[in-house]
Amino acid sequence: MVRPRAAKETWREASRIDSLLQLLSAGNAKRHSMLILINLDSACDRRQFMTAQLASAGIDFTRVGVDMRTQSRKFIFGWAEAHFPQFKFDQGVLSGAEIGCWLSHLSAWRQVLATDRIQTCVVIEDDVRLRADFKDATAALKANLDYDVIYLGTSSRNISQRRRMQIDRFWVHEPVGVVYNTWGYSIARKYIERLFEAGKSDIAVPIDHFLGSTARGAGPRISVLVPAVLQEDPVLGRSSQIGPHTMRLDRWQPVERARRRLLSSHIGTLYYSLYRFL
């Protein structure tokens, strides 16, 4: 059953996004890149945390966030069909929270298509800490012509040390396998256009699994900025906005904590040191 207040707030958010797209078409005509923060209306503390960091760095940003955590399957289907008819989400596999995450990122990407001159877009989530060279790195990555998506930081450590390329004074490395998070990334307009023009797409995996996949087909060509210019906040990162609303095993907090401990352990360090030869 749809909660009337939650449904009303979600539709209000949809109207806000549509209005924002019209403003962006006029206001961003002279810009070649943009930064979008994924942040739900209800996440006030996270918004204040990120706003303070971005203001300190002198970075303008736009905020989007689509909250489907408490919505019915019928409501989610109707909202997604109305706004992104080319994407069909498998609600037997994905939770409302995961679909909302998808819709938030799709809303961010659609803003790129709303302007003619925007060629790259930086998308960040609201639980990250920005490092001192974040602004310089994102500016430099505007010159990227080789990768569809460049991760600005990740918990994944399966990064090749040999397959890398320099962009300005920054280095990007190709991953060996999948990158499993969407903390922050730079995405190219050409990839967004390709994805939106591909026709009907069946979506049965969370967005981080889709975007970070190295599989052929709809998946992007990806790389990872090394060293990273953002990292997950240790406090906010543990308070997932998706995990409590998802029944999948890999979203279960004990499994997530075990994965993080393994990644940061001596065993993890020894294992991933082999990637220097890949």
Secondary structure, DSSP 8 states (H G I E B T S, - for coil): ---HHHHHHHHHHHHHHHHHHHHHHHHTTT-SEEEEEE--TT-HHHHHHHHHHHHHHT---EEE----TT--HHHHHHHHHHH-TTEEE-TTTS-HHHHHHHHHHHHHHHHHHTSSS--EEEEEETTEEE-TTHHHHHHHGGG--S-SEEES--S---EEEEEEEEETTEEEEEESS-----SEEEEEHHHHHHHHTS--EEE-S-HHHHHT---SSSS--EEEEES-SEEE-TTGGGS-SSGGG---GGGSHHHHHHHHHHHHSHHHHHHHGGGGG-
